[in-house]
Amino acid sequence: MSADSCSGAGIRALRFHGYGEPAEVLRLERTPPPHPGAGRIRAVVHACGLTPADWALCRGLFPGSLPRGIGLEVAGVVDAIGDGVTDVSIGDRVLGATDYAGAPSAGAADAAILSHWARMPAALAYTDAAAIPMAMETAYRSLEQLGVTAGRSVVVHGAGTTVGFAAVQIALMRGARVVATAGVTYADRLRALGAMVTSYGEGVADRVLQLAGGPLDLALDTAPPHRAANTGAGHLPDLIRIVGGVPRRVLTIADFVGGAKLGVRTSLGDSEATLDDHGRPQLSTTARRHPGLRYCSASSRSSPRKARSAFRSRGRSRSRTGARRSTAA
Ligand SMILES: NC(=O)c1ccc[n+]([C@@H]2O[C@H](COP(=O)([O-])OP(=O)(O)OC[C@H]3O[C@@H](n4cnc5c(N)ncnc54)[C@H](OP(=O)(O)O)[C@@H]3O)[C@@H](O)[C@H]2O)c1
């Protein structure tokens, strides 16, 4: 789509006008192109990431004005720039997070308003680029919050997830010593990056402690919630043991209720988030503005894979992003 096409018959966008199951509330519609306000840009969408967070939004997570679109992460070409934006130009290839709450459509559309963005490296494909924003931002924010710095040791539990795979790379780049728990799919790649790797599941605490030669400083839980989540009886007790029995050295991005029960930190932030009776996050205005908090696992029902290869620089293998991407161009 060209920049001009945003001013003609409108754009196509996947939107919902009421909350409910995605298959029931989502509609493909034509709508006027959204205009970027101050501090925002508009991009013609070439690839859009869809994650469980999108289905959660349809079901009513973070309710707000309707209609609203889905697609929280995109890659595309800048075609309009709001006041105050100076770091990109029309025609730049960008990846970033969509302003899903501030615009009547989001990334699953011909064009989207972005609240956060970065210019795409020339060698990166749009489909790979669209897999990066959410996972990388979540990993970065969680490691920041946890205090992973050079010389510290950290276990990334669930490093075969998109977020975990990114977290391992960022932690290693920071100079941390990293132990990763993962399945066979990405174990070799994680080792090649420089992490010590063992499998997750029964006996994980013993394996990690043996591999690391003793307790680690910190633990990041990126594993998808399983049936014991929310009870405090999942894998969080293992992670607490791995860090020497101190719950505050553990941070989870997925098991918020279990984490709260055990005194473990959560990626929702320590002072900004509370949970409702169903364990759904209720966020303060400040927290809502944070891009990473747009992706929340509380209502996730599926967990398809994303492109791990997108996080690496040159020489990466072809990603599997296309399997879960909607391409709107
Ligand atoms: N709080 C936030 O801001 C935020 C942001 C993003 C995501 N999340 C949440 O973080 C979690 C990960 O998201 P994602 O998109 O990165 O996941 P994903 O890529 O869809 O993760 C799928 C992978 O998880 C691994 N896995 C499955 N069961 C596991 C278990 N019991 N223990 C450890 N690993 C297991 C499997 O990899 P292998 O078996 O091959 O290793 C599987 O391929 C989800 O719960 C998601 O909702 C939270």
The ligand as an ORCA input file, in Angstrom:
! r2SCAN-3c Opt
* xyz 0 1
  N       4.186    -10.021     31.238
  C       4.479     -9.684     30.002
  O       4.690     -8.502     29.692
  C       4.576    -10.761     28.959
  C       5.018    -10.432     27.687
  C       5.168    -11.460     26.746
  C       4.835    -12.785     27.076
  N       4.354    -13.036     28.313
  C       4.050    -14.429     28.708
  O       5.297    -15.113     28.755
  C       5.123    -16.470     28.392
  C       6.039    -16.780     27.221
  O       5.559    -16.090     26.065
  P       6.181    -16.367     24.635
  O       5.322    -15.718     23.617
  O       7.613    -16.046     24.679
  O       5.958    -17.954     24.590
  P       6.149    -18.921     23.361
  O       7.252    -18.450     22.506
  O       4.830    -19.187     22.728
  O       6.604    -20.238     24.192
  C       6.337    -21.534     23.733
  C       7.458    -22.427     24.221
  O       7.429    -22.548     25.640
  C       8.198    -23.680     25.996
  N       7.526    -24.364     27.087
  C       6.361    -25.030     27.039
  N       6.046    -25.519     28.253
  C       7.058    -25.160     29.085
  C       7.315    -25.391     30.460
  N       6.467    -26.088     31.246
  N       8.445    -24.896     30.986
  C       9.310    -24.194     30.234
  N       9.125    -23.929     28.902
  C       7.986    -24.434     28.334
  C       8.256    -24.559     24.744
  O       9.603    -24.504     24.242
  P      10.642    -25.721     24.333
  O       9.952    -26.867     25.018
  O      11.029    -26.021     22.924
  O      11.786    -25.171     25.128
  C       7.334    -23.846     23.767
  O       7.725    -23.970     22.422
  C       3.646    -16.646     28.068
  O       2.977    -17.091     29.204
  C       3.212    -15.227     27.715
  O       1.833    -15.050     27.872
  C       4.243    -12.074     29.266
*
